[in-house]
């Protein structure tokens, strides 16, 4: 990307795109931190056990389920 | 990362902000976010690998730290894929 070619509209589009990416990265980072604490209980080895990687994957997907339940709960309150 | 301050600097209040300055600001924000992750990862691996701090970091402790960093990056990938898989 050549920075000198940016005009305001392009800058805005670029910012929105980066904002979305940052939000996604933020969520992945937050979840990694939480799921790491839940799933990795022993000292880290040279490879994840199948249980550990399954736990990490499940942890992320269950978090999404939880988000859905909370959203529905809030909607039903309105 | 604070995008709102960047957006207002790039658009509204000062539309003629030099692009170079804007990109510098953007880069420093990225570096800040990166440094934050770095500090967090240090905490995680310190908890796992240095359970009884001695007078220096032992060989097994330093190899634990490098394994820990590798595993944490791998964990980030697993979590990311799990999220995107569920989103589709």
Backbone of each chain as nested JSON, in Angstrom:
{
  "chains": [
    {"id": "A", "residues": [
      {"number": 1, "name": "UNK", "atoms": {"N": [0.844, -1.207, 0.0], "CA": [0.0, 0.0, 0.0], "C": [0.876, 1.253, 0.0]}},
      {"number": 2, "name": "UNK", "atoms": {"N": [0.601, 2.161, -0.905], "CA": [1.359, 3.414, -0.947], "C": [0.619, 4.472, -0.135]}},
      {"number": 3, "name": "UNK", "atoms": {"N": [1.169, 4.858, 1.024], "CA": [0.452, 5.765, 1.936], "C": [0.11, 7.113, 1.299]}},
      {"number": 4, "name": "UNK", "atoms": {"N": [0.938, 7.586, 0.352], "CA": [0.688, 8.913, -0.209], "C": [-0.554, 8.942, -1.096]}},
      {"number": 5, "name": "UNK", "atoms": {"N": [-1.044, 7.765, -1.518], "CA": [-2.194, 7.738, -2.425], "C": [-3.529, 7.727, -1.675]}},
      {"number": 6, "name": "UNK", "atoms": {"N": [-3.499, 7.731, -0.328], "CA": [-4.736, 7.618, 0.444], "C": [-5.502, 8.926, 0.464]}},
      {"number": 7, "name": "UNK", "atoms": {"N": [-6.794, 8.872, 0.164], "CA": [-7.632, 10.028, 0.455], "C": [-8.539, 9.663, 1.627]}},
      {"number": 8, "name": "UNK", "atoms": {"N": [-9.376, 10.587, 2.058], "CA": [-10.115, 10.373, 3.3], "C": [-11.042, 9.161, 3.232]}},
      {"number": 9, "name": "UNK", "atoms": {"N": [-11.738, 8.984, 2.103], "CA": [-12.658, 7.861, 1.979], "C": [-11.9, 6.54, 2.075]}},
      {"number": 10, "name": "UNK", "atoms": {"N": [-10.742, 6.523, 1.445], "CA": [-9.948, 5.3, 1.5], "C": [-9.443, 5.028, 2.909]}},
      {"number": 11, "name": "UNK", "atoms": {"N": [-9.058, 6.104, 3.575], "CA": [-8.583, 5.973, 4.953], "C": [-9.684, 5.392, 5.82]}},
      {"number": 12, "name": "UNK", "atoms": {"N": [-10.929, 5.894, 5.636], "CA": [-12.054, 5.401, 6.427], "C": [-12.318, 3.929, 6.171]}},
      {"number": 13, "name": "UNK", "atoms": {"N": [-12.259, 3.556, 4.895], "CA": [-12.516, 2.162, 4.562], "C": [-11.437, 1.275, 5.188]}},
      {"number": 14, "name": "UNK", "atoms": {"N": [-10.194, 1.745, 5.063], "CA": [-9.069, 1.023, 5.645], "C": [-9.242, 0.869, 7.156]}},
      {"number": 15, "name": "UNK", "atoms": {"N": [-9.661, 1.959, 7.815], "CA": [-9.834, 1.932, 9.264], "C": [-10.931, 0.973, 9.688]}},
      {"number": 16, "name": "UNK", "atoms": {"N": [-12.058, 1.006, 8.96], "CA": [-13.162, 0.108, 9.292], "C": [-12.737, -1.353, 9.176]}},
      {"number": 17, "name": "UNK", "atoms": {"N": [-11.998, -1.619, 8.11], "CA": [-11.516, -2.972, 7.866], "C": [-10.581, -3.41, 9.001]}},
      {"number": 18, "name": "UNK", "atoms": {"N": [-9.676, -2.516, 9.373], "CA": [-8.727, -2.834, 10.439], "C": [-9.43, -2.972, 11.783]}},
      {"number": 19, "name": "UNK", "atoms": {"N": [-10.466, -2.163, 11.966], "CA": [-11.236, -2.211, 13.206], "C": [-11.874, -3.58, 13.379]}},
      {"number": 20, "name": "UNK", "atoms": {"N": [-12.465, -4.085, 12.284], "CA": [-13.093, -5.385, 12.312], "C": [-12.064, -6.474, 12.626]}},
      {"number": 21, "name": "UNK", "atoms": {"N": [-10.928, -6.364, 11.956], "CA": [-9.868, -7.344, 12.189], "C": [-9.372, -7.293, 13.621]}},
      {"number": 22, "name": "UNK", "atoms": {"N": [-9.228, -6.072, 14.145], "CA": [-8.747, -5.922, 15.519], "C": [-9.721, -6.542, 16.507]}},
      {"number": 23, "name": "UNK", "atoms": {"N": [-11.051, -6.359, 16.25], "CA": [-12.065, -6.927, 17.132], "C": [-11.99, -8.448, 17.139]}},
      {"number": 24, "name": "UNK", "atoms": {"N": [-11.839, -9.01, 15.953], "CA": [-11.734, -10.463, 15.816], "C": [-10.48, -10.971, 16.531]}},
      {"number": 25, "name": "UNK", "atoms": {"N": [-9.341, -10.306, 16.287], "CA": [-8.093, -10.698, 16.938], "C": [-8.205, -10.606, 18.452]}},
      {"number": 26, "name": "UNK", "atoms": {"N": [-8.879, -9.546, 18.88], "CA": [-9.06, -9.323, 20.311], "C": [-9.824, -10.486, 20.936]}},
      {"number": 27, "name": "UNK", "atoms": {"N": [-10.887, -10.914, 20.243], "CA": [-11.711, -11.992, 20.758], "C": [-10.927, -13.304, 20.804]}},
      {"number": 28, "name": "UNK", "atoms": {"N": [-10.186, -13.577, 19.734], "CA": [-9.374, -14.795, 19.703], "C": [-8.338, -14.768, 20.827]}},
      {"number": 29, "name": "UNK", "atoms": {"N": [-7.707, -13.609, 21.026], "CA": [-6.675, -13.5, 22.063], "C": [-7.27, -13.696, 23.457]}},
      {"number": 30, "name": "UNK", "atoms": {"N": [-8.433, -13.094, 23.691], "CA": [-9.089, -13.193, 24.994], "C": [-9.468, -14.643, 25.292]}},
      {"number": 31, "name": "UNK", "atoms": {"N": [-10.07, -15.279, 24.257], "CA": [-10.499, -16.661, 24.421], "C": [-9.321, -17.603, 24.591]}},
      {"number": 32, "name": "UNK", "atoms": {"N": [-8.241, -17.336, 23.854], "CA": [-7.05, -18.179, 24.002], "C": [-6.56, -18.131, 25.443]}},
      {"number": 33, "name": "UNK", "atoms": {"N": [-6.549, -16.922, 26.002], "CA": [-6.095, -16.749, 27.382], "C": [-6.971, -17.542, 28.353]}},
      {"number": 34, "name": "UNK", "atoms": {"N": [-8.289, -17.401, 28.203], "CA": [-9.224, -18.084, 29.102], "C": [-9.128, -19.607, 28.936]}},
      {"number": 35, "name": "UNK", "atoms": {"N": [-9.136, -20.063, 27.667], "CA": [-9.145, -21.505, 27.402], "C": [-7.801, -22.141, 27.75]}},
      {"number": 36, "name": "UNK", "atoms": {"N": [-6.726, -21.368, 27.592], "CA": [-5.393, -21.863, 27.993], "C": [-5.399, -22.189, 29.485]}},
      {"number": 37, "name": "UNK", "atoms": {"N": [-5.935, -21.298, 30.279], "CA": [-5.979, -21.528, 31.726], "C": [-6.856, -22.716, 32.081]}},
      {"number": 38, "name": "UNK", "atoms": {"N": [-7.955, -22.898, 31.337], "CA": [-8.869, -23.998, 31.632], "C": [-8.309, -25.342, 31.181]}},
      {"number": 39, "name": "UNK", "atoms": {"N": [-7.655, -25.357, 30.009], "CA": [-7.329, -26.635, 29.359], "C": [-5.903, -27.106, 29.579]}},
      {"number": 40, "name": "UNK", "atoms": {"N": [-4.959, -26.202, 29.718], "CA": [-3.551, -26.603, 29.824], "C": [-3.163, -26.57, 31.299]}},
      {"number": 41, "name": "UNK", "atoms": {"N": [-3.286, -27.726, 31.941], "CA": [-3.059, -27.772, 33.377], "C": [-1.647, -28.231, 33.727]}},
      {"number": 42, "name": "UNK", "atoms": {"N": [-1.001, -28.969, 32.816], "CA": [0.362, -29.43, 33.094], "C": [1.37, -28.501, 32.421]}},
      {"number": 43, "name": "UNK", "atoms": {"N": [2.673, -28.741, 32.662], "CA": [3.683, -27.934, 31.971], "C": [3.638, -28.238, 30.484]}},
      {"number": 44, "name": "UNK", "atoms": {"N": [3.771, -27.198, 29.643], "CA": [3.627, -27.383, 28.204], "C": [4.676, -28.344, 27.644]}},
      {"number": 45, "name": "UNK", "atoms": {"N": [4.247, -29.342, 26.892], "CA": [5.162, -30.289, 26.274], "C": [5.513, -29.853, 24.866]}},
      {"number": 46, "name": "UNK", "atoms": {"N": [6.185, -30.742, 24.131], "CA": [6.572, -30.386, 22.767], "C": [5.394, -30.531, 21.797]}},
      {"number": 47, "name": "UNK", "atoms": {"N": [4.31, -31.117, 22.294], "CA": [3.128, -31.283, 21.452], "C": [1.903, -31.269, 22.372]}},
      {"number": 48, "name": "UNK", "atoms": {"N": [0.764, -30.761, 21.861], "CA": [-0.46, -30.845, 22.65], "C": [-0.942, -32.289, 22.657]}},
      {"number": 49, "name": "UNK", "atoms": {"N": [-1.502, -32.762, 23.766], "CA": [-2.173, -34.054, 23.735], "C": [-3.497, -33.857, 23.0]}},
      {"number": 50, "name": "UNK", "atoms": {"N": [-4.094, -34.989, 22.533], "CA": [-5.348, -34.851, 21.787], "C": [-6.429, -34.258, 22.695]}},
      {"number": 51, "name": "UNK", "atoms": {"N": [-6.349, -34.606, 23.99], "CA": [-7.308, -34.058, 24.941], "C": [-7.182, -32.556, 25.077]}},
      {"number": 52, "name": "UNK", "atoms": {"N": [-5.945, -32.065, 25.097], "CA": [-5.728, -30.634, 25.252], "C": [-6.229, -29.86, 24.035]}},
      {"number": 53, "name": "UNK", "atoms": {"N": [-5.912, -30.353, 22.823], "CA": [-6.368, -29.594, 21.657], "C": [-7.884, -29.677, 21.501]}},
      {"number": 54, "name": "UNK", "atoms": {"N": [-8.467, -30.835, 21.854], "CA": [-9.932, -30.94, 21.802], "C": [-10.563, -29.983, 22.809]}},
      {"number": 55, "name": "UNK", "atoms": {"N": [-9.947, -29.894, 23.981], "CA": [-10.469, -28.994, 25.022], "C": [-10.433, -27.539, 24.545]}},
      {"number": 56, "name": "UNK", "atoms": {"N": [-9.331, -27.143, 23.907], "CA": [-9.211, -25.767, 23.413], "C": [-10.288, -25.457, 22.379]}},
      {"number": 57, "name": "UNK", "atoms": {"N": [-10.488, -26.405, 21.476], "CA": [-11.484, -26.223, 20.421], "C": [-12.9, -26.185, 21.005]}},
      {"number": 58, "name": "UNK", "atoms": {"N": [-13.19, -27.119, 21.905], "CA": [-14.502, -27.137, 22.562], "C": [-14.741, -25.862, 23.364]}},
      {"number": 59, "name": "UNK", "atoms": {"N": [-13.689, -25.431, 24.053], "CA": [-13.793, -24.242, 24.904], "C": [-14.245, -23.033, 24.073]}},
      {"number": 60, "name": "UNK", "atoms": {"N": [-13.629, -22.863, 22.89], "CA": [-13.978, -21.725, 22.036], "C": [-15.418, -21.853, 21.536]}},
      {"number": 61, "name": "UNK", "atoms": {"N": [-15.816, -23.085, 21.138], "CA": [-17.159, -23.263, 20.585], "C": [-18.236, -23.14, 21.659]}},
      {"number": 62, "name": "UNK", "atoms": {"N": [-17.955, -23.616, 22.862], "CA": [-18.932, -23.478, 23.949], "C": [-19.095, -22.014, 24.353]}},
      {"number": 63, "name": "UNK", "atoms": {"N": [-17.997, -21.256, 24.204], "CA": [-18.106, -19.838, 24.518], "C": [-19.1, -19.154, 23.569]}},
      {"number": 64, "name": "UNK", "atoms": {"N": [-19.06, -19.587, 22.302], "CA": [-20.021, -19.037, 21.338], "C": [-21.456, -19.391, 21.724]}},
      {"number": 65, "name": "UNK", "atoms": {"N": [-21.66, -20.65, 22.153], "CA": [-22.996, -21.077, 22.608], "C": [-23.479, -20.165, 23.731]}},
      {"number": 66, "name": "UNK", "atoms": {"N": [-22.559, -19.923, 24.662], "CA": [-22.877, -19.078, 25.809], "C": [-23.286, -17.672, 25.372]}},
      {"number": 67, "name": "UNK", "atoms": {"N": [-22.534, -17.134, 24.413], "CA": [-22.856, -15.798, 23.9], "C": [-24.27, -15.76, 23.339]}},
      {"number": 68, "name": "UNK", "atoms": {"N": [-24.635, -16.839, 22.613], "CA": [-25.982, -16.911, 22.029], "C": [-27.055, -16.921, 23.114]}},
      {"number": 69, "name": "UNK", "atoms": {"N": [-26.841, -17.741, 24.15], "CA": [-27.822, -17.836, 25.238], "C": [-28.003, -16.476, 25.91]}},
      {"number": 70, "name": "UNK", "atoms": {"N": [-26.874, -15.807, 26.16], "CA": [-26.951, -14.499, 26.82], "C": [-27.691, -13.491, 25.942]}},
      {"number": 71, "name": "UNK", "atoms": {"N": [-27.398, -13.534, 24.634], "CA": [-28.076, -12.611, 23.717], "C": [-29.577, -12.832, 23.725]}},
      {"number": 72, "name": "UNK", "atoms": {"N": [-29.999, -14.118, 23.663], "CA": [-31.427, -14.45, 23.669], "C": [-32.076, -14.004, 24.973]}},
      {"number": 73, "name": "UNK", "atoms": {"N": [-31.34, -14.21, 26.058], "CA": [-31.854, -13.842, 27.378], "C": [-32.117, -12.33, 27.448]}},
      {"number": 74, "name": "UNK", "atoms": {"N": [-31.162, -11.58, 26.9], "CA": [-31.311, -10.13, 26.923], "C": [-32.468, -9.678, 26.031]}},
      {"number": 75, "name": "UNK", "atoms": {"N": [-32.602, -10.35, 24.87], "CA": [-33.685, -9.992, 23.959], "C": [-35.029, -10.248, 24.586]}},
      {"number": 76, "name": "UNK", "atoms": {"N": [-35.133, -11.36, 25.349], "CA": [-36.43, -11.687, 25.944], "C": [-36.775, -10.736, 27.098]}},
      {"number": 77, "name": "UNK", "atoms": {"N": [-35.778, -10.034, 27.612], "CA": [-36.033, -9.092, 28.702], "C": [-36.62, -7.784, 28.204]}},
      {"number": 78, "name": "UNK", "atoms": {"N": [-36.408, -7.48, 26.912], "CA": [-36.85, -6.193, 26.394], "C": [-38.342, -6.169, 26.051]}}
    ]},
    {"id": "B", "residues": [
      {"number": 1, "name": "UNK", "atoms": {"N": [-6.829, -1.354, 21.18], "CA": [-6.388, -0.357, 20.215], "C": [-7.432, 0.735, 20.076]}},
      {"number": 2, "name": "UNK", "atoms": {"N": [-7.001, 1.955, 20.091], "CA": [-7.964, 3.044, 20.045], "C": [-8.134, 3.554, 18.626]}},
      {"number": 3, "name": "UNK", "atoms": {"N": [-9.202, 3.08, 17.984], "CA": [-9.423, 3.483, 16.604], "C": [-10.202, 4.788, 16.51]}},
      {"number": 4, "name": "UNK", "atoms": {"N": [-10.989, 5.054, 17.533], "CA": [-11.842, 6.243, 17.433], "C": [-11.001, 7.509, 17.342]}},
      {"number": 5, "name": "UNK", "atoms": {"N": [-9.899, 7.542, 18.105], "CA": [-9.056, 8.735, 18.037], "C": [-8.404, 8.833, 16.667]}},
      {"number": 6, "name": "UNK", "atoms": {"N": [-8.087, 7.66, 16.098], "CA": [-7.467, 7.682, 14.787], "C": [-8.454, 8.135, 13.726]}},
      {"number": 7, "name": "UNK", "atoms": {"N": [-9.689, 7.644, 13.862], "CA": [-10.696, 7.991, 12.866], "C": [-10.949, 9.495, 12.852]}},
      {"number": 8, "name": "UNK", "atoms": {"N": [-11.012, 10.072, 14.043], "CA": [-11.285, 11.505, 14.08], "C": [-10.089, 12.298, 13.561]}},
      {"number": 9, "name": "UNK", "atoms": {"N": [-8.905, 11.777, 13.787], "CA": [-7.742, 12.468, 13.268], "C": [-7.641, 12.357, 11.759]}},
      {"number": 10, "name": "UNK", "atoms": {"N": [-8.051, 11.191, 11.257], "CA": [-7.952, 10.982, 9.821], "C": [-9.073, 11.694, 9.073]}},
      {"number": 11, "name": "UNK", "atoms": {"N": [-10.243, 11.769, 9.705], "CA": [-11.396, 12.32, 9.007], "C": [-11.821, 13.674, 9.534]}},
      {"number": 12, "name": "UNK", "atoms": {"N": [-12.804, 13.634, 10.427], "CA": [-13.519, 14.805, 10.91], "C": [-12.722, 16.051, 11.238]}},
      {"number": 13, "name": "UNK", "atoms": {"N": [-12.087, 16.067, 12.416], "CA": [-11.55, 17.311, 12.943], "C": [-10.41, 17.862, 12.091]}},
      {"number": 14, "name": "UNK", "atoms": {"N": [-9.606, 16.99, 11.541], "CA": [-8.447, 17.452, 10.803], "C": [-8.273, 16.638, 9.529]}},
      {"number": 15, "name": "UNK", "atoms": {"N": [-9.072, 16.965, 8.503], "CA": [-9.07, 16.143, 7.305], "C": [-7.751, 16.205, 6.54]}},
      {"number": 16, "name": "UNK", "atoms": {"N": [-6.938, 17.212, 6.838], "CA": [-5.693, 17.342, 6.101], "C": [-4.495, 16.807, 6.872]}},
      {"number": 17, "name": "UNK", "atoms": {"N": [-4.779, 15.926, 7.829], "CA": [-3.673, 15.325, 8.557], "C": [-2.778, 14.57, 7.581]}},
      {"number": 18, "name": "UNK", "atoms": {"N": [-1.477, 14.836, 7.623], "CA": [-0.596, 14.195, 6.666], "C": [-0.654, 12.674, 6.772]}},
      {"number": 19, "name": "UNK", "atoms": {"N": [-0.716, 12.017, 5.623], "CA": [-0.852, 10.565, 5.621], "C": [0.297, 9.892, 6.356]}},
      {"number": 20, "name": "UNK", "atoms": {"N": [1.478, 10.472, 6.213], "CA": [2.651, 9.9, 6.857], "C": [2.479, 9.862, 8.377]}},
      {"number": 21, "name": "UNK", "atoms": {"N": [1.98, 10.983, 8.899], "CA": [1.771, 11.092, 10.336], "C": [0.723, 10.072, 10.796]}},
      {"number": 22, "name": "UNK", "atoms": {"N": [-0.32, 9.94, 9.965], "CA": [-1.384, 8.982, 10.247], "C": [-0.832, 7.563, 10.298]}},
      {"number": 23, "name": "UNK", "atoms": {"N": [-0.002, 7.223, 9.334], "CA": [0.558, 5.876, 9.296], "C": [1.494, 5.638, 10.489]}},
      {"number": 24, "name": "UNK", "atoms": {"N": [2.24, 6.663, 10.88], "CA": [3.098, 6.548, 12.064], "C": [2.273, 6.241, 13.299]}},
      {"number": 25, "name": "UNK", "atoms": {"N": [1.161, 6.977, 13.409], "CA": [0.258, 6.774, 14.539], "C": [-0.288, 5.359, 14.526]}},
      {"number": 26, "name": "UNK", "atoms": {"N": [-0.706, 4.913, 13.345], "CA": [-1.255, 3.573, 13.188], "C": [-0.228, 2.524, 13.607]}},
      {"number": 27, "name": "UNK", "atoms": {"N": [1.004, 2.699, 13.144], "CA": [2.058, 1.733, 13.466], "C": [2.326, 1.684, 14.964]}},
      {"number": 28, "name": "UNK", "atoms": {"N": [2.329, 2.85, 15.608], "CA": [2.623, 2.848, 17.037], "C": [1.508, 2.165, 17.823]}},
      {"number": 29, "name": "UNK", "atoms": {"N": [0.239, 2.305, 17.328], "CA": [-0.871, 1.603, 17.966], "C": [-0.71, 0.096, 17.83]}},
      {"number": 30, "name": "UNK", "atoms": {"N": [-0.281, -0.346, 16.642], "CA": [-0.07, -1.77, 16.405], "C": [1.025, -2.293, 17.321]}},
      {"number": 31, "name": "UNK", "atoms": {"N": [2.094, -1.512, 17.452], "CA": [3.208, -1.928, 18.306], "C": [2.775, -2.033, 19.76]}},
      {"number": 32, "name": "UNK", "atoms": {"N": [1.925, -1.089, 20.174], "CA": [1.417, -1.118, 21.551], "C": [0.619, -2.385, 21.813]}},
      {"number": 33, "name": "UNK", "atoms": {"N": [-0.262, -2.729, 20.862], "CA": [-1.09, -3.922, 20.998], "C": [-0.207, -5.163, 21.048]}},
      {"number": 34, "name": "UNK", "atoms": {"N": [0.824, -5.167, 20.222], "CA": [1.755, -6.285, 20.167], "C": [2.484, -6.431, 21.498]}},
      {"number": 35, "name": "UNK", "atoms": {"N": [2.953, -5.316, 22.051], "CA": [3.679, -5.336, 23.323], "C": [2.798, -5.87, 24.443]}},
      {"number": 36, "name": "UNK", "atoms": {"N": [1.508, -5.52, 24.384], "CA": [0.564, -5.965, 25.397], "C": [0.427, -7.493, 25.399]}},
      {"number": 37, "name": "UNK", "atoms": {"N": [0.309, -8.066, 24.176], "CA": [0.213, -9.52, 24.043], "C": [1.482, -10.171, 24.572]}},
      {"number": 38, "name": "UNK", "atoms": {"N": [2.596, -9.534, 24.289], "CA": [3.894, -10.051, 24.705], "C": [3.975, -10.159, 26.219]}},
      {"number": 39, "name": "UNK", "atoms": {"N": [3.518, -9.128, 26.899], "CA": [3.544, -9.108, 28.362], "C": [2.625, -10.192, 28.92]}},
      {"number": 40, "name": "UNK", "atoms": {"N": [1.437, -10.336, 28.312], "CA": [0.475, -11.327, 28.769], "C": [1.042, -12.74, 28.654]}},
      {"number": 41, "name": "UNK", "atoms": {"N": [1.681, -13.01, 27.507], "CA": [2.267, -14.326, 27.263], "C": [3.37, -14.6, 28.268]}},
      {"number": 42, "name": "UNK", "atoms": {"N": [4.159, -13.587, 28.613], "CA": [5.197, -13.729, 29.637], "C": [4.595, -14.206, 30.943]}},
      {"number": 43, "name": "UNK", "atoms": {"N": [3.47, -13.625, 31.337], "CA": [2.799, -14.014, 32.571], "C": [2.346, -15.454, 32.551]}},
      {"number": 44, "name": "UNK", "atoms": {"N": [1.709, -15.88, 31.415], "CA": [1.212, -17.247, 31.294], "C": [2.351, -18.252, 31.438]}},
      {"number": 45, "name": "UNK", "atoms": {"N": [3.447, -18.004, 30.733], "CA": [4.535, -18.98, 30.7], "C": [5.346, -18.929, 31.991]}},
      {"number": 46, "name": "UNK", "atoms": {"N": [5.38, -17.786, 32.612], "CA": [6.061, -17.693, 33.906], "C": [5.327, -18.562, 34.93]}},
      {"number": 47, "name": "UNK", "atoms": {"N": [3.998, -18.48, 34.928], "CA": [3.196, -19.296, 35.834], "C": [3.481, -20.783, 35.645]}},
      {"number": 48, "name": "UNK", "atoms": {"N": [3.553, -21.208, 34.359], "CA": [3.701, -22.631, 34.068], "C": [5.126, -23.125, 34.309]}},
      {"number": 49, "name": "UNK", "atoms": {"N": [6.108, -22.311, 33.962], "CA": [7.484, -22.818, 33.871], "C": [8.361, -22.452, 35.057]}},
      {"number": 50, "name": "UNK", "atoms": {"N": [8.111, -21.325, 35.678], "CA": [8.968, -20.921, 36.806], "C": [8.149, -21.009, 38.081]}},
      {"number": 51, "name": "UNK", "atoms": {"N": [8.061, -22.229, 38.606], "CA": [7.218, -22.423, 39.775], "C": [7.945, -22.046, 41.064]}},
      {"number": 52, "name": "UNK", "atoms": {"N": [9.276, -22.24, 41.067], "CA": [10.095, -21.863, 42.231], "C": [11.304, -21.075, 41.741]}},
      {"number": 53, "name": "UNK", "atoms": {"N": [11.206, -19.747, 41.674], "CA": [12.297, -18.964, 41.091], "C": [13.593, -19.136, 41.887]}},
      {"number": 54, "name": "UNK", "atoms": {"N": [14.659, -19.527, 41.177], "CA": [15.961, -19.67, 41.828], "C": [16.839, -18.475, 41.529]}},
      {"number": 55, "name": "UNK", "atoms": {"N": [18.149, -18.618, 41.709], "CA": [19.063, -17.487, 41.497], "C": [19.261, -17.21, 40.008]}},
      {"number": 56, "name": "UNK", "atoms": {"N": [18.991, -18.191, 39.164], "CA": [19.005, -17.943, 37.715], "C": [17.994, -18.867, 37.048]}},
      {"number": 57, "name": "UNK", "atoms": {"N": [17.691, -18.576, 35.787], "CA": [16.73, -19.401, 35.049], "C": [17.434, -20.682, 34.591]}},
      {"number": 58, "name": "UNK", "atoms": {"N": [16.979, -21.821, 35.077], "CA": [17.623, -23.086, 34.743], "C": [17.368, -23.512, 33.314]}},
      {"number": 59, "name": "UNK", "atoms": {"N": [18.141, -24.503, 32.855], "CA": [18.011, -24.995, 31.479], "C": [16.632, -25.548, 31.199]}},
      {"number": 60, "name": "UNK", "atoms": {"N": [16.087, -26.309, 32.169], "CA": [14.769, -26.905, 31.938], "C": [13.694, -25.822, 31.937]}},
      {"number": 61, "name": "UNK", "atoms": {"N": [13.93, -24.778, 32.728], "CA": [12.962, -23.68, 32.742], "C": [12.964, -22.928, 31.416]}},
      {"number": 62, "name": "UNK", "atoms": {"N": [14.16, -22.639, 30.892], "CA": [14.173, -21.903, 29.614], "C": [13.609, -22.745, 28.478]}},
      {"number": 63, "name": "UNK", "atoms": {"N": [13.873, -24.065, 28.495], "CA": [13.289, -24.87, 27.413], "C": [11.776, -24.963, 27.595]}},
      {"number": 64, "name": "UNK", "atoms": {"N": [11.318, -24.953, 28.838], "CA": [9.871, -24.938, 29.098], "C": [9.248, -23.665, 28.534]}},
      {"number": 65, "name": "UNK", "atoms": {"N": [9.932, -22.523, 28.722], "CA": [9.403, -21.25, 28.229], "C": [9.282, -21.27, 26.707]}},
      {"number": 66, "name": "UNK", "atoms": {"N": [10.304, -21.803, 26.019], "CA": [10.179, -21.806, 24.555], "C": [9.085, -22.761, 24.091]}},
      {"number": 67, "name": "UNK", "atoms": {"N": [8.936, -23.905, 24.782], "CA": [7.827, -24.803, 24.427], "C": [6.493, -24.127, 24.709]}},
      {"number": 68, "name": "UNK", "atoms": {"N": [6.432, -23.432, 25.841], "CA": [5.198, -22.747, 26.239], "C": [4.775, -21.719, 25.188]}},
      {"number": 69, "name": "UNK", "atoms": {"N": [5.748, -20.929, 24.695], "CA": [5.44, -19.926, 23.671], "C": [4.93, -20.602, 22.402]}},
      {"number": 70, "name": "UNK", "atoms": {"N": [5.607, -21.691, 21.992], "CA": [5.16, -22.438, 20.809], "C": [3.739, -22.955, 20.982]}},
      {"number": 71, "name": "UNK", "atoms": {"N": [3.448, -23.533, 22.159], "CA": [2.12, -24.095, 22.411], "C": [1.057, -22.986, 22.465]}},
      {"number": 72, "name": "UNK", "atoms": {"N": [1.446, -21.834, 23.015], "CA": [0.461, -20.755, 23.125], "C": [0.055, -20.253, 21.748]}},
      {"number": 73, "name": "UNK", "atoms": {"N": [1.046, -20.155, 20.866], "CA": [0.754, -19.74, 19.489], "C": [-0.13, -20.787, 18.814]}},
      {"number": 74, "name": "UNK", "atoms": {"N": [0.185, -22.069, 19.069], "CA": [-0.632, -23.152, 18.509], "C": [-2.068, -23.063, 19.053]}},
      {"number": 75, "name": "UNK", "atoms": {"N": [-2.182, -22.786, 20.352], "CA": [-3.504, -22.667, 20.978], "C": [-4.307, -21.533, 20.333]}},
      {"number": 76, "name": "UNK", "atoms": {"N": [-3.623, -20.418, 20.034], "CA": [-4.293, -19.294, 19.368], "C": [-4.877, -19.74, 18.029]}},
      {"number": 77, "name": "UNK", "atoms": {"N": [-4.103, -20.561, 17.302], "CA": [-4.585, -21.085, 16.018], "C": [-5.801, -21.979, 16.192]}},
      {"number": 78, "name": "UNK", "atoms": {"N": [-5.751, -22.859, 17.19], "CA": [-6.867, -23.789, 17.423], "C": [-8.142, -23.018, 17.78]}},
      {"number": 79, "name": "UNK", "atoms": {"N": [-8.002, -22.048, 18.685], "CA": [-9.154, -21.246, 19.1], "C": [-9.712, -20.453, 17.911]}},
      {"number": 80, "name": "UNK", "atoms": {"N": [-8.835, -19.854, 17.141], "CA": [-9.263, -19.087, 15.968], "C": [-10.037, -19.944, 14.987]}},
      {"number": 81, "name": "UNK", "atoms": {"N": [-9.506, -21.126, 14.689], "CA": [-10.184, -22.022, 13.744], "C": [-11.532, -22.467, 14.287]}},
      {"number": 82, "name": "UNK", "atoms": {"N": [-11.592, -22.769, 15.602], "CA": [-12.851, -23.209, 16.209], "C": [-13.911, -22.118, 16.1]}},
      {"number": 83, "name": "UNK", "atoms": {"N": [-13.505, -20.862, 16.288], "CA": [-14.453, -19.748, 16.188], "C": [-14.97, -19.591, 14.769]}},
      {"number": 84, "name": "UNK", "atoms": {"N": [-14.054, -19.66, 13.793], "CA": [-14.47, -19.427, 12.415], "C": [-15.314, -20.572, 11.895]}},
      {"number": 85, "name": "UNK", "atoms": {"N": [-14.97, -21.805, 12.343], "CA": [-15.739, -22.962, 11.926], "C": [-17.192, -22.811, 12.386]}},
      {"number": 86, "name": "UNK", "atoms": {"N": [-17.376, -22.353, 13.622], "CA": [-18.714, -22.226, 14.181], "C": [-19.478, -21.068, 13.547]}},
      {"number": 87, "name": "UNK", "atoms": {"N": [-18.733, -20.071, 13.047], "CA": [-19.369, -18.899, 12.462], "C": [-19.986, -19.168, 11.103]}},
      {"number": 88, "name": "UNK", "atoms": {"N": [-19.481, -20.215, 10.43], "CA": [-19.931, -20.429, 9.051], "C": [-21.274, -21.13, 8.965]}}
    ]}
  ]
}
